[in-house]
């Protein structure tokens, strides 16, 4: 593991610093808690059982192909620009970032967004956190300066206090208290959530779950007391998808778990190709209080 990332990690059991053992593929702390590094490159920092297994290998492969086709590059670009502005607004050494700002993606999936941000920040290193092993196998290779760890982001994050310059949260659960703890006081939290008309054409045609009109307020409330909303932007794009890509896109969201797959497949088959879809994603920039 990149020693610049390892320097910011902490034992999820006792909070002590972690070091890479010289005699095995593992990280250990001074109290001899040990965490295996998988041969695919990610380290298992779970304590106890994971709350769920996360995305399956098939889901991850489909998502990786969809993202690699560039369909969501508008989101990657928006996040990369926001992260660049966030780091540029402070003096890294004075802020405590050190010579290498750390970018953490909580709920990173394949690491696509983390990789885009690291490409825009040549002095930064990154850490992808997720509960899906198939996703982390890809996230560990998302960028040469990225590391990956199996971790439950609802629990205490395996990071030192004030260790993080930029924290990404893209379509993932938000742990406001822990995000605040690990962010440097001069750091930035970037939260990406669907806007009201995100995938509107598919929502109507396939009877998918609709975005809560109060979602933006609920996101801010979920971070209540820990962060101040600094700015918001909505990135938009128009996609022309095959039915296969449209099915993958639906499977990437909550409707995959809350709608009947058979009915969804029938309705998709009736759509003309290409399937026209609007991407509308809100990216909020938060500062720690």
MIVOTI-322027 format. One record per residue: x, y, z of N, C-alpha, C in turn; residue number from 0. Coordinates in nm, 3 decimals, decimal comma. Example, Ala and Ser with C-alpha at 12.3 -4.5 7.8 and 13.67 -1.06 7.14 Angstrom:
// residues 2
- 1,319 -0,569 0,780 1,230 -0,450 0,780 1,320 -0,330 0,780 0 .
- 1,285 -0,225 0,708 1,367 -0,106 0,714 1,290 0,003 0,787 1 .
This chain:
// residues 289
- 0,085 -0,120 0,000 0,000 0,000 0,000 0,087 0,124 0,000 0 .
- 0,041 0,227 -0,070 0,113 0,354 -0,077 0,135 0,406 0,065 1 .
- 0,260 0,429 0,106 0,286 0,473 0,243 0,223 0,608 0,275 2 .
- 0,197 0,689 0,173 0,135 0,820 0,198 -0,011 0,805 0,239 3 .
- -0,077 0,700 0,190 -0,213 0,670 0,235 -0,208 0,598 0,369 4 .
- -0,119 0,503 0,381 -0,106 0,425 0,504 -0,083 0,516 0,625 5 .
- -0,011 0,624 0,604 0,017 0,718 0,713 -0,110 0,777 0,773 6 .
- -0,218 0,784 0,694 -0,343 0,844 0,742 -0,439 0,740 0,799 7 .
- -0,413 0,611 0,777 -0,503 0,506 0,824 -0,487 0,482 0,973 8 .
- -0,597 0,436 1,034 -0,595 0,401 1,175 -0,666 0,267 1,193 9 .
- -0,624 0,193 1,293 -0,684 0,064 1,325 -0,833 0,084 1,357 10 .
- -0,921 0,011 1,292 -1,064 0,029 1,319 -1,108 -0,026 1,454 11 .
- -1,019 -0,099 1,521 -1,053 -0,155 1,652 -1,009 -0,062 1,766 12 .
- -0,884 -0,017 1,760 -0,830 0,062 1,872 -0,790 0,205 1,834 13 .
- -0,787 0,235 1,706 -0,752 0,370 1,663 -0,604 0,399 1,653 14 .
- -0,520 0,298 1,675 -0,376 0,319 1,666 -0,333 0,326 1,518 15 .
- -0,218 0,390 1,489 -0,167 0,390 1,351 -0,141 0,249 1,301 16 .
- -0,152 0,232 1,171 -0,128 0,102 1,108 0,005 0,106 1,033 17 .
- 0,070 -0,008 1,029 0,194 -0,023 0,953 0,186 -0,153 0,874 18 .
- 0,255 -0,156 0,761 0,253 -0,278 0,679 0,355 -0,376 0,734 19 .
- 0,309 -0,498 0,762 0,398 -0,601 0,814 0,496 -0,643 0,706 20 .
- 0,620 -0,664 0,743 0,724 -0,700 0,645 0,720 -0,847 0,608 21 .
- 0,657 -0,929 0,692 0,661 -1,073 0,670 0,534 -1,130 0,610 22 .
- 0,434 -1,046 0,583 0,308 -1,097 0,531 0,232 -0,984 0,465 23 .
- 0,127 -1,021 0,390 0,042 -0,921 0,327 -0,065 -0,877 0,426 24 .
- -0,027 -0,790 0,517 -0,120 -0,746 0,620 -0,077 -0,611 0,675 25 .
- -0,175 -0,540 0,732 -0,149 -0,419 0,809 -0,169 -0,451 0,956 26 .
- -0,083 -0,395 1,042 -0,092 -0,421 1,185 -0,072 -0,293 1,263 27 .
- -0,133 -0,289 1,382 -0,112 -0,176 1,472 -0,023 -0,221 1,588 28 .
- 0,012 -0,129 1,678 0,099 -0,160 1,790 0,035 -0,260 1,886 29 .
- -0,097 -0,269 1,885 -0,165 -0,364 1,972 -0,187 -0,499 1,904 30 .
- -0,124 -0,516 1,788 -0,118 -0,643 1,715 -0,251 -0,683 1,650 31 .
- -0,340 -0,588 1,632 -0,455 -0,614 1,547 -0,407 -0,620 1,403 32 .
- -0,452 -0,719 1,328 -0,399 -0,745 1,195 -0,512 -0,748 1,092 33 .
- -0,483 -0,691 0,972 -0,583 -0,680 0,867 -0,520 -0,720 0,734 34 .
- -0,581 -0,818 0,670 -0,523 -0,877 0,549 -0,537 -0,784 0,428 35 .
- -0,435 -0,789 0,344 -0,438 -0,721 0,215 -0,466 -0,827 0,109 36 .
- -0,576 -0,813 0,038 -0,611 -0,909 -0,066 -0,512 -0,900 -0,182 37 .
- -0,497 -1,007 -0,255 -0,401 -1,004 -0,366 -0,444 -0,908 -0,475 38 .
- -0,573 -0,868 -0,474 -0,621 -0,769 -0,571 -0,588 -0,627 -0,527 39 .
- -0,531 -0,610 -0,406 -0,477 -0,480 -0,368 -0,550 -0,405 -0,260 40 .
- -0,672 -0,445 -0,223 -0,744 -0,373 -0,119 -0,719 -0,439 0,017 41 .
- -0,733 -0,359 0,125 -0,714 -0,412 0,259 -0,850 -0,424 0,327 42 .
- -0,870 -0,531 0,402 -0,995 -0,555 0,472 -0,989 -0,493 0,611 43 .
- -1,057 -0,378 0,627 -1,058 -0,308 0,755 -1,195 -0,317 0,824 44 .
- -1,271 -0,419 0,789 -1,398 -0,443 0,857 -1,373 -0,503 0,995 45 .
- -1,458 -0,465 1,088 -1,460 -0,530 1,219 -1,598 -0,594 1,234 46 .
- -1,602 -0,724 1,249 -1,729 -0,793 1,252 -1,782 -0,813 1,111 47 .
- -1,909 -0,842 1,102 -1,972 -0,870 0,974 -2,013 -0,740 0,905 48 .
- -2,002 -0,740 0,772 -2,049 -0,626 0,694 -2,201 -0,619 0,702 49 .
- -2,259 -0,497 0,697 -2,405 -0,486 0,703 -2,473 -0,551 0,583 50 .
- -2,404 -0,556 0,471 -2,452 -0,623 0,349 -2,331 -0,643 0,259 51 .
- -2,347 -0,722 0,155 -2,233 -0,756 0,070 -2,204 -0,650 -0,035 52 .
- -2,293 -0,552 -0,051 -2,272 -0,451 -0,154 -2,302 -0,507 -0,292 53 .
- -2,256 -0,439 -0,394 -2,284 -0,479 -0,532 -2,215 -0,610 -0,566 54 .
- -2,284 -0,695 -0,643 -2,228 -0,822 -0,687 -2,126 -0,799 -0,799 55 .
- -2,053 -0,904 -0,834 -1,954 -0,895 -0,941 -2,020 -0,857 -1,073 56 .
- -2,139 -0,912 -1,099 -2,210 -0,881 -1,223 -2,254 -0,735 -1,227 57 .
- -2,306 -0,686 -1,116 -2,348 -0,546 -1,108 -2,229 -0,453 -1,125 58 .
- -2,119 -0,487 -1,061 -2,000 -0,403 -1,070 -1,946 -0,400 -1,212 59 .
- -1,943 -0,516 -1,278 -1,893 -0,522 -1,416 -1,979 -0,436 -1,509 60 .
- -2,111 -0,446 -1,493 -2,200 -0,366 -1,578 -2,182 -0,217 -1,551 61 .
- -2,169 -0,182 -1,424 -2,148 -0,041 -1,389 -2,016 0,011 -1,443 62 .
- -1,912 -0,070 -1,432 -1,780 -0,029 -1,482 -1,785 -0,004 -1,632 63 .
- -1,852 -0,092 -1,706 -1,864 -0,073 -1,851 -1,942 0,054 -1,884 64 .
- -2,050 0,077 -1,809 -2,133 0,196 -1,832 -2,052 0,322 -1,808 65 .
- -1,980 0,327 -1,698 -1,901 0,446 -1,666 -1,784 0,464 -1,763 66 .
- -1,723 0,352 -1,802 -1,610 0,359 -1,895 -1,652 0,415 -2,031 67 .
- -1,780 0,398 -2,065 -1,831 0,452 -2,192 -1,846 0,604 -2,187 68 .
- -1,827 0,664 -2,069 -1,830 0,809 -2,057 -1,965 0,869 -2,030 69 .
- -2,067 0,785 -2,004 -2,202 0,837 -1,988 -2,215 0,933 -1,869 70 .
- -2,135 0,910 -1,765 -2,143 0,995 -1,646 -2,019 1,083 -1,630 71 .
- -1,949 1,108 -1,738 -1,828 1,191 -1,729 -1,860 1,333 -1,682 72 .
- -1,982 1,380 -1,709 -2,019 1,513 -1,663 -2,012 1,521 -1,511 73 .
- -2,043 1,412 -1,443 -2,033 1,409 -1,296 -1,887 1,408 -1,253 74 .
- -1,806 1,324 -1,319 -1,664 1,317 -1,286 -1,598 1,453 -1,303 75 .
- -1,630 1,522 -1,413 -1,569 1,652 -1,440 -1,610 1,755 -1,335 76 .
- -1,737 1,755 -1,299 -1,785 1,849 -1,197 -1,716 1,825 -1,063 77 .
- -1,704 1,700 -1,024 -1,636 1,668 -0,898 -1,488 1,706 -0,903 78 .
- -1,422 1,676 -1,015 -1,280 1,709 -1,028 -1,258 1,859 -1,020 79 .
- -1,343 1,936 -1,086 -1,330 2,082 -1,081 -1,353 2,135 -0,940 80 .
- -1,456 2,082 -0,874 -1,486 2,128 -0,738 -1,373 2,092 -0,642 81 .
- -1,316 1,973 -0,656 -1,205 1,933 -0,570 -1,082 2,020 -0,594 82 .
- -1,054 2,051 -0,720 -0,940 2,136 -0,752 -0,956 2,274 -0,690 83 .
- -1,076 2,330 -0,699 -1,102 2,460 -0,639 -1,089 2,454 -0,487 84 .
- -1,135 2,343 -0,428 -1,130 2,329 -0,282 -0,987 2,325 -0,231 85 .
- -0,901 2,251 -0,299 -0,762 2,242 -0,256 -0,688 2,372 -0,284 86 .
- -0,720 2,438 -0,394 -0,652 2,562 -0,431 -0,684 2,677 -0,337 87 .
- -0,798 2,668 -0,267 -0,840 2,780 -0,183 -0,762 2,789 -0,053 88 .
- -0,686 2,686 -0,018 -0,609 2,688 0,106 -0,464 2,651 0,078 89 .
- -0,378 2,686 0,169 -0,239 2,645 0,162 -0,228 2,507 0,227 90 .
- -0,198 2,403 0,149 -0,202 2,267 0,203 -0,121 2,246 0,330 91 .
- 0,002 2,295 0,333 0,085 2,272 0,451 0,028 2,343 0,573 92 .
- -0,019 2,466 0,554 -0,076 2,540 0,666 -0,205 2,475 0,715 93 .
- -0,281 2,415 0,623 -0,407 2,352 0,660 -0,388 2,217 0,727 94 .
- -0,268 2,163 0,720 -0,245 2,031 0,777 -0,257 1,919 0,676 95 .
- -0,276 1,952 0,548 -0,286 1,849 0,447 -0,151 1,780 0,425 96 .
- -0,043 1,849 0,459 0,089 1,796 0,429 0,122 1,815 0,282 97 .
- 0,226 1,748 0,237 0,269 1,762 0,098 0,177 1,687 0,002 98 .
- 0,089 1,604 0,055 0,002 1,522 -0,030 -0,140 1,521 0,029 99 .
- -0,229 1,608 -0,020 -0,368 1,604 0,027 -0,429 1,466 0,003 100 .
- -0,507 1,420 0,100 -0,576 1,292 0,087 -0,719 1,314 0,042 101 .
- -0,759 1,242 -0,063 -0,896 1,242 -0,112 -0,957 1,107 -0,076 102 .
- -1,067 1,108 -0,004 -1,135 0,985 0,037 -1,271 0,980 -0,031 103 .
- -1,303 0,865 -0,090 -1,434 0,844 -0,150 -1,509 0,741 -0,065 104 .
- -1,610 0,788 0,007 -1,687 0,702 0,097 -1,805 0,643 0,021 105 .
- -1,798 0,514 -0,008 -1,895 0,449 -0,095 -1,849 0,461 -0,238 106 .
- -1,723 0,424 -0,261 -1,654 0,457 -0,386 -1,695 0,373 -0,506 107 .
- -1,754 0,255 -0,483 -1,782 0,169 -0,597 -1,655 0,131 -0,669 108 .
- -1,654 0,147 -0,800 -1,538 0,108 -0,881 -1,422 0,206 -0,873 109 .
- -1,443 0,321 -0,808 -1,336 0,421 -0,795 -1,326 0,516 -0,913 110 .
- -1,425 0,513 -1,001 -1,420 0,598 -1,121 -1,412 0,746 -1,085 111 .
- -1,493 0,791 -0,990 -1,494 0,933 -0,954 -1,366 0,971 -0,879 112 .
- -1,320 0,884 -0,792 -1,195 0,909 -0,722 -1,081 0,922 -0,820 113 .
- -1,075 0,835 -0,920 -0,970 0,843 -1,020 -0,972 0,974 -1,095 114 .
- -1,092 1,024 -1,129 -1,103 1,151 -1,200 -1,053 1,266 -1,115 115 .
- -1,084 1,264 -0,986 -1,039 1,371 -0,896 -0,887 1,366 -0,879 116 .
- -0,832 1,248 -0,863 -0,686 1,237 -0,848 -0,614 1,282 -0,975 117 .
- -0,673 1,256 -1,091 -0,611 1,302 -1,216 -0,603 1,454 -1,220 118 .
- -0,697 1,521 -1,153 -0,698 1,668 -1,150 -0,613 1,725 -1,038 119 .
- -0,568 1,640 -0,946 -0,488 1,685 -0,831 -0,357 1,607 -0,829 120 .
- -0,256 1,652 -0,902 -0,134 1,572 -0,918 -0,055 1,550 -0,789 121 .
- -0,081 1,629 -0,684 -0,008 1,610 -0,558 -0,086 1,528 -0,456 122 .
- -0,208 1,486 -0,491 -0,294 1,418 -0,394 -0,282 1,266 -0,405 123 .
- -0,320 1,199 -0,297 -0,337 1,054 -0,295 -0,481 1,026 -0,257 124 .
- -0,527 0,902 -0,283 -0,668 0,874 -0,262 -0,693 0,743 -0,192 125 .
- -0,810 0,733 -0,130 -0,853 0,611 -0,064 -1,000 0,587 -0,097 126 .
- -1,030 0,468 -0,151 -1,166 0,426 -0,180 -1,215 0,337 -0,068 127 .
- -1,333 0,368 -0,013 -1,395 0,287 0,091 -1,527 0,231 0,038 128 .
- -1,549 0,100 0,058 -1,674 0,039 0,013 -1,688 -0,095 0,084 129 .
- -1,811 -0,151 0,079 -1,834 -0,284 0,137 -1,839 -0,393 0,031 130 .
- -1,828 -0,355 -0,096 -1,834 -0,453 -0,204 -1,693 -0,495 -0,245 131 .
- -1,660 -0,621 -0,225 -1,528 -0,671 -0,265 -1,507 -0,662 -0,417 132 .
- -1,608 -0,700 -0,500 -1,587 -0,686 -0,645 -1,560 -0,541 -0,687 133 .
- -1,627 -0,446 -0,621 -1,602 -0,305 -0,653 -1,461 -0,264 -0,613 134 .
- -1,418 -0,308 -0,495 -1,286 -0,268 -0,446 -1,172 -0,326 -0,530 135 .
- -1,196 -0,443 -0,590 -1,093 -0,499 -0,679 -1,063 -0,404 -0,794 136 .
- -1,166 -0,333 -0,838 -1,148 -0,233 -0,944 -1,100 -0,101 -0,886 137 .
- -1,153 -0,061 -0,772 -1,114 0,066 -0,712 -0,965 0,069 -0,677 138 .
- -0,910 -0,045 -0,639 -0,767 -0,051 -0,607 -0,680 -0,020 -0,728 139 .
- -0,738 -0,032 -0,849 -0,664 -0,004 -0,971 -0,716 0,121 -1,043 140 .
- -0,799 0,198 -0,974 -0,863 0,312 -1,039 -0,765 0,422 -1,075 141 .
- -0,656 0,431 -1,001 -0,555 0,534 -1,027 -0,426 0,491 -0,958 142 .
- -0,310 0,524 -1,015 -0,183 0,483 -0,952 -0,164 0,537 -0,811 143 .
- -0,231 0,648 -0,777 -0,217 0,706 -0,643 -0,336 0,673 -0,553 144 .
- -0,414 0,572 -0,590 -0,531 0,534 -0,511 -0,508 0,403 -0,437 145 .
- -0,558 0,396 -0,315 -0,563 0,271 -0,238 -0,710 0,242 -0,211 146 .
- -0,738 0,121 -0,163 -0,877 0,082 -0,140 -0,887 -0,001 -0,013 147 .
- -1,000 0,015 0,057 -1,021 -0,059 0,181 -1,166 -0,100 0,195 148 .
- -1,185 -0,223 0,241 -1,318 -0,274 0,274 -1,356 -0,215 0,410 149 .
- -1,463 -0,136 0,412 -1,501 -0,069 0,536 -1,649 -0,035 0,532 150 .
- -1,710 -0,034 0,650 -1,850 0,004 0,665 -1,853 0,153 0,698 151 .
- -1,900 0,234 0,604 -1,896 0,380 0,625 -2,000 0,428 0,726 152 .
- -2,089 0,338 0,772 -2,180 0,375 0,881 -2,110 0,367 1,017 153 .
- -1,996 0,299 1,020 -1,920 0,286 1,145 -1,806 0,388 1,147 154 .
- -1,724 0,382 1,250 -1,608 0,471 1,259 -1,517 0,446 1,139 155 .
- -1,481 0,550 1,068 -1,397 0,535 0,951 -1,253 0,507 0,994 156 .
- -1,181 0,421 0,921 -1,045 0,382 0,961 -0,941 0,487 0,923 157 .
- -0,964 0,610 0,967 -0,879 0,724 0,932 -0,851 0,808 1,055 158 .
- -0,737 0,876 1,052 -0,700 0,966 1,161 -0,789 1,089 1,160 159 .
- -0,802 1,152 1,275 -0,874 1,278 1,284 -0,810 1,381 1,190 160 .
- -0,892 1,461 1,124 -0,845 1,573 1,042 -0,741 1,531 0,939 161 .
- -0,756 1,410 0,885 -0,656 1,354 0,794 -0,686 1,378 0,647 162 .
- -0,807 1,427 0,617 -0,857 1,426 0,480 -0,879 1,567 0,428 163 .
- -0,833 1,592 0,307 -0,852 1,723 0,245 -0,985 1,733 0,173 164 .
- -1,021 1,628 0,098 -1,146 1,626 0,022 -1,212 1,491 0,044 165 .
- -1,341 1,494 0,078 -1,416 1,371 0,096 -1,529 1,368 -0,006 166 .
- -1,532 1,263 -0,088 -1,635 1,246 -0,190 -1,744 1,154 -0,138 167 .
- -1,869 1,188 -0,170 -1,983 1,105 -0,134 -2,080 1,110 -0,251 168 .
- -2,074 1,008 -0,337 -2,147 1,009 -0,464 -2,253 0,899 -0,461 169 .
- -2,379 0,938 -0,455 -2,491 0,843 -0,451 -2,471 0,739 -0,341 170 .
- -2,425 0,782 -0,226 -2,391 0,688 -0,119 -2,442 0,741 0,015 171 .
- -2,454 0,653 0,115 -2,497 0,698 0,248 -2,400 0,800 0,307 172 .
- -2,452 0,884 0,396 -2,373 0,991 0,454 -2,364 0,974 0,605 173 .
- -2,243 0,971 0,655 -2,217 0,961 0,799 -2,158 1,095 0,844 174 .
- -2,247 1,190 0,874 -2,204 1,327 0,899 -2,101 1,340 1,009 175 .
- -2,121 1,272 1,120 -2,029 1,284 1,233 -1,889 1,235 1,197 176 .
- -1,882 1,121 1,128 -1,751 1,067 1,091 -1,686 1,148 0,979 177 .
- -1,767 1,195 0,884 -1,710 1,280 0,779 -1,645 1,402 0,843 178 .
- -1,712 1,461 0,942 -1,659 1,580 1,009 -1,530 1,546 1,085 179 .
- -1,528 1,431 1,149 -1,408 1,394 1,227 -1,285 1,379 1,141 180 .
- -1,300 1,314 1,026 -1,180 1,284 0,946 -1,139 1,400 0,855 181 .
- -1,228 1,495 0,831 -1,192 1,609 0,746 -1,109 1,709 0,823 182 .
- -1,006 1,759 0,756 -0,932 1,873 0,809 -1,028 1,991 0,823 183 .
- -1,010 2,077 0,923 -1,099 2,193 0,936 -1,104 2,281 0,810 184 .
- -0,999 2,276 0,728 -0,999 2,351 0,602 -1,041 2,264 0,484 185 .
- -1,087 2,142 0,513 -1,121 2,048 0,407 -1,260 2,072 0,349 186 .
- -1,297 1,985 0,254 -1,421 2,001 0,180 -1,490 1,867 0,162 187 .
- -1,621 1,867 0,182 -1,705 1,751 0,154 -1,784 1,779 0,027 188 .
- -1,776 1,688 -0,071 -1,850 1,700 -0,196 -1,953 1,587 -0,201 189 .
- -2,080 1,624 -0,207 -2,190 1,528 -0,205 -2,265 1,536 -0,337 190 .
- -2,276 1,424 -0,408 -2,350 1,416 -0,534 -2,477 1,337 -0,514 191 .
- -2,590 1,397 -0,549 -2,721 1,332 -0,536 -2,803 1,362 -0,661 192 .
- -2,901 1,277 -0,693 -2,984 1,303 -0,810 -3,072 1,426 -0,791 193 .
- -3,083 1,509 -0,896 -3,174 1,622 -0,893 -3,314 1,574 -0,930 194 .
- -3,411 1,663 -0,920 -3,552 1,624 -0,934 -3,582 1,554 -1,066 195 .
- -3,521 1,598 -1,176 -3,554 1,539 -1,307 -3,450 1,439 -1,356 196 .
- -3,366 1,392 -1,266 -3,265 1,293 -1,304 -3,332 1,165 -1,358 197 .
- -3,293 1,126 -1,478 -3,347 1,006 -1,546 -3,499 1,014 -1,561 198 .
- -3,550 1,136 -1,576 -3,694 1,155 -1,579 -3,766 1,072 -1,684 199 .
- -3,706 1,056 -1,801 -3,769 0,979 -1,907 -3,786 0,832 -1,866 200 .
- -3,685 0,776 -1,800 -3,695 0,637 -1,755 -3,790 0,622 -1,637 201 .
- -3,792 0,721 -1,552 -3,884 0,718 -1,438 -4,027 0,708 -1,487 202 .
- -4,061 0,788 -1,589 -4,197 0,787 -1,642 -4,227 0,658 -1,718 203 .
- -4,133 0,616 -1,804 -4,160 0,501 -1,891 -4,159 0,370 -1,815 204 .
- -4,079 0,359 -1,710 -4,062 0,231 -1,641 -4,124 0,231 -1,501 205 .
- -4,188 0,341 -1,465 -4,251 0,353 -1,334 -4,150 0,330 -1,222 206 .
- -4,038 0,403 -1,231 -3,932 0,392 -1,132 -3,958 0,483 -1,012 207 .
- -3,878 0,465 -0,908 -3,886 0,553 -0,792 -3,850 0,695 -0,833 208 .
- -3,928 0,790 -0,784 -3,903 0,930 -0,814 -3,814 0,992 -0,707 209 .
- -3,737 1,092 -0,749 -3,652 1,164 -0,653 -3,741 1,246 -0,561 210 .
- -3,719 1,234 -0,433 -3,792 1,312 -0,335 -3,769 1,461 -0,362 211 .
- -3,874 1,541 -0,382 -3,854 1,684 -0,409 -3,784 1,758 -0,296 212 .
- -3,785 1,700 -0,176 -3,718 1,761 -0,061 -3,580 1,699 -0,035 213 .
- -3,528 1,627 -0,134 -3,404 1,552 -0,110 -3,288 1,643 -0,072 214 .
- -3,274 1,757 -0,141 -3,163 1,848 -0,112 -3,167 1,893 0,034 215 .
- -3,287 1,926 0,083 -3,300 1,968 0,222 -3,270 1,853 0,317 216 .
- -3,312 1,732 0,278 -3,287 1,617 0,364 -3,138 1,584 0,371 217 .
- -3,066 1,600 0,259 -2,922 1,575 0,260 -2,853 1,671 0,355 218 .
- -2,887 1,800 0,344 -2,827 1,899 0,433 -2,862 1,869 0,577 219 .
- -2,986 1,829 0,602 -3,027 1,798 0,739 -2,952 1,677 0,793 220 .
- -2,923 1,579 0,706 -2,852 1,459 0,751 -2,709 1,491 0,794 221 .
- -2,658 1,603 0,748 -2,524 1,647 0,788 -2,531 1,750 0,900 222 .
- -2,652 1,765 0,953 -2,685 1,873 1,046 -2,586 1,891 1,159 223 .
- -2,550 2,016 1,181 -2,462 2,052 1,290 -2,315 2,036 1,260 224 .
- -2,281 1,961 1,156 -2,141 1,934 1,128 -2,085 2,014 1,010 225 .
- -2,172 2,052 0,916 -2,125 2,115 0,792 -2,213 2,234 0,754 226 .
- -2,152 2,326 0,680 -2,223 2,439 0,622 -2,220 2,427 0,471 227 .
- -2,335 2,440 0,408 -2,341 2,434 0,262 -2,277 2,559 0,204 228 .
- -2,173 2,540 0,122 -2,101 2,652 0,064 -2,149 2,686 -0,076 229 .
- -2,179 2,585 -0,156 -2,225 2,610 -0,293 -2,290 2,484 -0,348 230 .
- -2,368 2,503 -0,455 -2,434 2,391 -0,523 -2,429 2,413 -0,673 231 .
- -2,419 2,305 -0,747 -2,430 2,312 -0,892 -2,501 2,187 -0,940 232 .
- -2,576 2,199 -1,048 -2,642 2,084 -1,108 -2,578 2,058 -1,243 233 .
- -2,516 1,942 -1,258 -2,456 1,906 -1,387 -2,558 1,826 -1,468 234 .
- -2,567 1,860 -1,595 -2,669 1,801 -1,681 -2,607 1,748 -1,809 235 .
- -2,669 1,644 -1,863 -2,629 1,588 -1,992 -2,746 1,513 -2,051 236 .
- -2,747 1,499 -2,182 -2,848 1,420 -2,253 -2,780 1,297 -2,311 237 .
- -2,829 1,180 -2,273 -2,771 1,055 -2,319 -2,859 0,990 -2,424 238 .
- -2,795 0,918 -2,515 -2,864 0,833 -2,612 -2,811 0,692 -2,591 239 .
- -2,890 0,608 -2,526 -2,844 0,478 -2,478 -2,907 0,362 -2,555 240 .
- -2,835 0,252 -2,558 -2,895 0,126 -2,600 -2,987 0,078 -2,488 241 .
- -3,076 -0,016 -2,518 -3,161 -0,070 -2,413 -3,076 -0,139 -2,304 242 .
- -2,967 -0,202 -2,346 -2,879 -0,268 -2,248 -2,820 -0,167 -2,152 243 .
- -2,770 -0,055 -2,205 -2,714 0,049 -2,118 -2,822 0,111 -2,031 244 .
- -2,941 0,128 -2,086 -3,051 0,183 -2,007 -3,084 0,089 -1,891 245 .
- -3,082 -0,042 -1,916 -3,108 -0,139 -1,809 -2,999 -0,132 -1,703 246 .
- -2,875 -0,117 -1,747 -2,764 -0,103 -1,651 -2,782 0,021 -1,566 247 .
- -2,820 0,131 -1,629 -2,840 0,256 -1,558 -2,948 0,242 -1,451 248 .
- -3,058 0,177 -1,484 -3,164 0,155 -1,385 -3,111 0,068 -1,272 249 .
- -3,030 -0,032 -1,306 -2,976 -0,122 -1,204 -2,876 -0,057 -1,111 250 .
- -2,826 0,061 -1,149 -2,731 0,132 -1,064 -2,799 0,214 -0,955 251 .
- -2,931 0,227 -0,962 -3,003 0,311 -0,867 -3,092 0,233 -0,774 252 .
- -3,164 0,302 -0,686 -3,248 0,233 -0,587 -3,365 0,157 -0,647 253 .
- -3,405 0,192 -0,769 -3,517 0,120 -0,831 -3,483 -0,026 -0,857 254 .
- -3,353 -0,058 -0,863 -3,313 -0,198 -0,883 -3,361 -0,286 -0,768 255 .
- -3,379 -0,227 -0,651 -3,419 -0,304 -0,533 -3,567 -0,289 -0,501 256 .
- -3,634 -0,193 -0,564 -3,769 -0,160 -0,521 -3,874 -0,167 -0,632 257 .
- -3,837 -0,219 -0,748 -3,935 -0,237 -0,855 -3,929 -0,380 -0,906 258 .
- -4,034 -0,423 -0,972 -4,041 -0,560 -1,023 -3,952 -0,575 -1,146 259 .
- -3,851 -0,662 -1,140 -3,758 -0,673 -1,253 -3,823 -0,723 -1,381 260 .
- -3,921 -0,810 -1,371 -3,987 -0,860 -1,490 -4,062 -0,750 -1,563 261 .
- -4,139 -0,671 -1,489 -4,213 -0,561 -1,550 -4,118 -0,458 -1,609 262 .
- -4,007 -0,437 -1,540 -3,908 -0,340 -1,587 -3,850 -0,386 -1,721 263 .
- -3,818 -0,514 -1,731 -3,761 -0,568 -1,855 -3,859 -0,555 -1,971 264 .
- -3,986 -0,583 -1,945 -4,088 -0,573 -2,051 -4,101 -0,429 -2,099 265 .
- -4,101 -0,337 -2,009 -4,116 -0,196 -2,046 -3,993 -0,145 -2,120 266 .
- -3,877 -0,190 -2,078 -3,755 -0,152 -2,149 -3,756 -0,202 -2,292 267 .
- -3,802 -0,324 -2,312 -3,804 -0,383 -2,446 -3,895 -0,305 -2,540 268 .
- -3,991 -0,234 -2,486 -4,084 -0,159 -2,569 -4,033 -0,019 -2,605 269 .
- -3,922 0,023 -2,543 -3,871 0,158 -2,570 -3,797 0,162 -2,703 270 .
- -3,810 0,270 -2,779 -3,734 0,283 -2,904 -3,587 0,313 -2,874 271 .
- -3,499 0,262 -2,960 -3,357 0,293 -2,947 -3,319 0,402 -3,046 272 .
- -3,225 0,492 -3,008 -3,164 0,498 -2,875 -3,263 0,549 -2,769 273 .
- -3,238 0,511 -2,646 -3,321 0,555 -2,534 -3,267 0,690 -2,488 274 .
- -3,347 0,793 -2,499 -3,305 0,927 -2,461 -3,327 0,947 -2,311 275 .
- -3,221 0,992 -2,243 -3,225 1,005 -2,097 -3,156 1,135 -2,055 276 .
- -3,215 1,202 -1,959 -3,155 1,323 -1,901 -3,079 1,287 -1,773 277 .
- -2,953 1,328 -1,766 -2,875 1,318 -1,643 -2,881 1,454 -1,574 278 .
- -2,922 1,455 -1,450 -2,928 1,579 -1,372 -2,885 1,547 -1,229 279 .
- -2,763 1,583 -1,197 -2,705 1,548 -1,067 -2,657 1,674 -0,996 280 .
- -2,698 1,686 -0,874 -2,661 1,801 -0,791 -2,532 1,768 -0,715 281 .
- -2,434 1,858 -0,723 -2,310 1,844 -0,646 -2,304 1,960 -0,547 282 .
- -2,311 1,925 -0,419 -2,306 2,024 -0,311 -2,168 2,026 -0,249 283 .
- -2,119 2,145 -0,222 -1,991 2,165 -0,156 -2,017 2,209 -0,012 284 .
- -1,964 2,132 0,082 -1,982 2,162 0,224 -1,846 2,190 0,290 285 .
- -1,849 2,280 0,387 -1,731 2,308 0,470 -1,761 2,265 0,613 286 .
- -1,661 2,209 0,682 -1,683 2,172 0,823 -1,710 2,295 0,909 287 .
- -1,798 2,279 1,005 -1,825 2,386 1,101 -1,723 2,382 1,213 288 .
